Amino acid sequence: MSLDLSYVLPLRWDEERDPDELTGYLTSLSGLVDLIVVDGSAADVFAVHRSHWRQLATHIPPDPDLGFSNGKVDGVFTGVRRARFEAVVIADDDVRYNSANLLTIRGLLENNDLVRPQNYFAPMPWHALWDSARSLLNRAVRADFPGTLGFRRSFFIGMGGYDGNVMFENLELIRTVAAAGGREAVALDLFVARTPPAPGAFWRQRVRQAYDDLAMPVRLVIFLSVVPVTIFGVATRRVRWLAGAALAAVLVAERGRRRGAGAQVFPARASLFAPFWVYERAVCSWLAVLSRVVYGGIRYREGIIEMAATPRRRLESRFRTGGPPVHPVP
């Protein structure tokens, strides 16, 4: 079976890792999709990857005319330029599609301009359960923010791409498609696996992920309020009140687990981690705000990224006034 679908995998490995597992995954995709690996790794690492992947995919570096602060977006633009099909999937290097997933997303893109699947961790060690609580809380409200999206290539080019000088690049793409009048399919039951990070990488991501909430002010205020409210509750010995708040977080997460058949991939114990994730995000939100004040943004690789994502109103104004594209895509 061969799908009329282009799969873009942007990656950058600062040091060589064992590529065998990813090579096995790429082998499963080769021949099924138009596979494009845009590799921003150092020259020696790129050469190792080339030896493994040149028979499986179009393996190329990012185009030299691109230079977004968020290098992943360089890979997305480069891949879209090479894509042979209208249906395009972009995915982080830890995302693991199967043929049924790809067939579903290909079908959804026939009537939608953007498809937002649902990631879940496989396997699911303790820190993956912890982070799964974030997904469940997001699902309870509306939808999660996965490490993969599908979109129509013509729509992406027509809207002039999206801003790659932001930290939360997937939200930026989602907002830009909406501002351009695109139709989004939130596929709560399209479950796409991803491999969990190592525990060390998990902890290093906490403040950077919390910085994303600067793009969602109401959400940020809620998390910032958790710390002073908790301190007040402890100081006034309102133990039952605090226990009730923790139970509420579990119940909200459980609602997210049961929406869209989420119980198929999220175990019930993931909901129990919701209070821990909320308190972790609350503390990290304060650290993210401090980073914005002290450094002017959040550290990302060799630089600082100031903006989490462009406000919706600014994007809508850009399309109303016919503003210029972020960067030529073709």
N, C-alpha and C positions, 0 to 999 in steps of 0.2 A: 504494500500500500504506500502511495506517495501523496502527500497533501500539498495543495497550492498555498503554502504558508512559508514565510521567511522567519527564521528564529535568530535573534541577535543576542549574543552573549558578550557584554562588555566586561573586561576584567583587567586588573592590574595587581600582580603579585610582586611585592617588594623584595622577596627572597624566594628561592626555589623551594617548592613543596613537592611532595610526591604526587605526580599528576595522574597516577594510574586510575584512581576512582573516577575522576572527572573524565578521563579518556574513555573509560567504560561507558559512562553516560553519553558522551558525544558519539560513541560508536552506535548506541541505540537510536540516536537521532539521525545519523547519517543515512541518506537515502530516503528518509521519511519526510524531511523538510529541507528547505534552502537554508543551510546552516552557516552562520557568519560569526566568527569569533574575533572580536576587536580587542587586541591585546596591547595594553599600555605598559607592560612589564619592561624592566631593564633589558638591555640587549642580550645579555647572557641567558637570562631566564626566557626571553622571547625565543631564542634559538632552540632551547630545550623543548619548549612548547611546539615550535614548528616541526621538530623531528617527530613528535607524537601525533600531531593533529593535521598535518598538511594533506593527508589522504582522506580526512574525515570532513573537513570544513574549509570554507574560505577563511584563512587565518591571516589577518592583516593588522598593522598598527593603526592608531587613530589618525585621521587626516591631518596634515600639518597646518592647515589654515584654521583649525579649531583650537581654542585655548580657554575653555570655560574653567571657572574656579573649581567646580565639581567635575573632575575628570571622567566620571562615569557617563556624563552627558556627551562628551566628545565621542565616546564609544557608541552611544545611541545614534547620534547624527551620522557617524561614519557608516554604521550598519544599515540605517534606513537608506542612505544613498546607494548602497550595493544591493538592497533587497530586490528580488525579482518578482515578488508577489504583492498583491494588495493587502492581504492579511499579514500582519507583522506581530510577533511576540518578542518582547524584551524580557530578559530574566537575569538575575544575579547568578553568580557562579555556584551558589549553594542550592539553587532551585532544581527540582527533579520532576519534570513532566513525564507522563506516559502517553502512549498513542491515543488513549481514550480522552485524556485531558485536552490534547491538541485538536482532536476532531471536534470536541465540544466548543472550544474557543473559536475554531475556524467557522463553525456554524453560527455562533453568536455574532460574529463580525459581519455577517451578511446583512444584518439589520441594525447594527450599532457601530458607532465610531470608536468606542473604547469599551474594553471588557476588564473588569476588576475581579480576578479569582480570589480564592481564599487559601493562603498558605497554612500549613501545619508542619510541625517538626516530626521527623522520623529518622532515627529513634527519638525518644523523649526522656533524656536524663533530667535531673532535678532542675537545672537552670533553664532547660527548655520548657518544663512545666511552669516555671516562674514567668517566663516571657509569654507563654501561651495565655496566661491570665490577661495580658494586655489585649491579645486578639479577641478574647471572649468579651471583655468590656467594650471594645470597639464594635463588635457584632451586636451587642445588646442595644447600642445607640443607633447605629446604621450599618457600617461596614468597616472592615479592617483595612490596613494599608499594606498590601503584600509587596514582596520583592520581585514581582513580575506583573506585567500588564500586556494586554493585547490591543492593537489599534489598527485602523485603516491607514495605509500609507498615503493615499491621496489626501485624506483629511489632515494628516500630520503636515504634509508639505503645504497644503492650502492655507493652514493657519500660521505658517511660518515658523514651525517648531516651537520650542519653549525655552525659557531662560535657564541656562546651566550654571548660573552664578549664585545658586541657592543651595542650602543644605538638604532640604526635603524635596529632592528632585521628583519623586513619584507624585507627591501632592501637587507640585508645580505643573506636571503634565496633566493630571486629572483636572485641576482648576482651569488650565488653559483650554482644554477641550470643551469644558462646560461654557467658558466665556465666549468661545467661538461658535457656540450654538450646537455643539456635538451631542450625540445621544450616548449615554453611558449605561452599560449593563452591569449591575452589581450582582455578581454570581456567587451568592453565599454558599451554594452547594457544589461549586466547582472546586474541589479540593486538590491542591497541588502540593506535593511534599517538598520539604527543604531540609537539608542536613543542619543540625545544630552547630553553633560555633563551639570552639574549645572554651572551657570556663574562663580562662584568662581574657580571651577576646570578648566574651560576654560582658565581663566587668568593665573592660575598657570602653565599651559602647554606651554605657548607661547615661552619662551626661550628654554625649553627642545626640542620642536619641531624644533626650528630654528637651534639647534645644529646638527640636522640631515643633514643639508646642508654642513657640513664639509666633508661629504662623497662625495659631488658633487662640486668640486672646481670651475668650471665655473659658476654654479648657485650661489655659495656663493659670488664670486667676483661681480656678477651682483647686488646682493642685498646689498652688502657692499658699492657699488658705489652710490646707491640711496641717501643715507644721504648727502654726500658731494655735489653731483650734485644738490640736492634740496636746500641746503644752498646757493650754488652759484647762483641758479636761483632766490631765494628770495632776496639775497643781490644785485643782478643786476636788480631786478624788471622785470624779464622775466616771467610775469604772463601768457601770452599766451602760452609760451613754456611749463610751468608746467601744465597748463590746458590741453594742447595737450597730454602730457605724461599720465595724468590721464584718458583721453578719450581713449587712445590707450590700457590701461590696461582693460578698460571696454569692448572694442571691441574684444580683445584677449580672455577674459573670455566668451564673448558671442559666440565666435567661438567654444570654448570648450563645451558650453551648447548645441549647436546644433549638435555636433558630436555624432554619435552613439545613436541618439534619446534621448540625455540627457534632452531635454526640457520636457520629460515625468515626470521627477522627480525633476528637478531643476527649480524653478520659475525664471522669467526674472529679478526680483529685486536682485537676488543673484549676477548677473554680475555687478550690480552697486556698490557692496561692494569691488570689485577688487582693486581699488586704496587704500582703507583703509587697506586691508590685505597686499598689497605690502609695504606700509610705515611701518606697524607694523612689518612685517618680516624683513625689512631693519634695524630697530632699534634693534630688538631682535637678529639679526645676529651679530651685534657689541657686544651685551651683551654675546652671545654665545662664540665669539672669546675671549672676556675678561675672561670668565669662564675657557676657555682652558689654557690661560696664567697664571691666578692666582691660579686655583685649579688643573690644569693638566687634566681637563675633565669637565664633567657636573654632578651635583649632581643627584643621582638616589636612592631613598629610603635611606638606611643607608650608602651608599658608593658613590664613584666617578667612572664614566665610561669614559675612555679616548677616545676610538675610536668610531666614528659614525658608520662606516661600513668599511669592508676590501676593499682596492682598487681592481678594476677589474683585473689589471695586476698581482697582487699578487695571486689572486685566480686562474687565468689562469695558472700561473707558477706552482702552487701547483698541478694541475691536469696533466700538461705536465710531471712533474717530478715524478708523482706517490707518492706524499707526504702522510703522515699518515692522517687518518680521525681526525676531531676535537674531537670526543668522540664516543666510540662504541655505536651504537643505539640499537642493539638487547639486 
